[in-house]
């Protein structure tokens, strides 16, 4: 199918990884309910935890938001190495594993990227997010604006925080000025940590940025061929974003910060389990080896 504008009309593959995160179902509801064209969204989901990531009621609601008549399973293609299952007619491609098999976000995001099936656009988010109304239209228009200035643009930034417990249809503040990623500090391992600043007013257009965000990154799916995740970065958390920042730069990708706020992120962690605390010894060992890479 020929698209006049892949950015404005293309399908979006959404990568989400979740470690024992009860916010996941509400994040998926928010992703779809706040989109203008949810039918163009497909989700690659890596669930690391016990039990089912989505209850029957969650699937029924997501099915309605996608405009599907009913949920149906999608059989695995012959010879597929990654054992995944399709939910809701394949709109959600799910890989599940016990929490103790998790090896950090970089490895999980690598697995999620393997679930891509040729969608024109790639969106990476976290499992604890909220969205402004019509976020997909705004993101497409802003990425198109960036494409006029760069052959390989990435729209990315941190999101403002949202309070735990708000529903999927939570209405954010009406005035959402941009967030700009910036250098934070060097930690004990000499890894540069990234922070963000909220600005006092909107920009007329997205502005070039120096630092990438793992919890909101929107681009052409060519990024998956050009700069895929490294599966050997086991247990790495601090260092994921600055490493990807450098890799994107050396492969010719330009980072842009949105001209207005598009997403919200739940910054607190007390409500959920964290793999770094669940597997302290293994985390310390493998993260150290990953940093040495």
Secondary structure by P-SEA (a helix, b strand, c coil): ccccccccbbbbbbbbbbccccaaaaaaaaacccccccccbbbbbbbccccccccaaaaaaaaaaacccbbbbbccccccccccccccccccbbbbbcccccccaaaaaaaaaaacccccbbbbbccccccccaaaaaaaaaaaaaaaccccccbbbbbccccccccccccccccccbbbbbbcccccccbbbbbbbbbcccccccccccccccccccccccccccccccccccccccaaaaaaaaaaaaabbbbbcccccccccccccccccccccccaaaaaaaaaaaaac
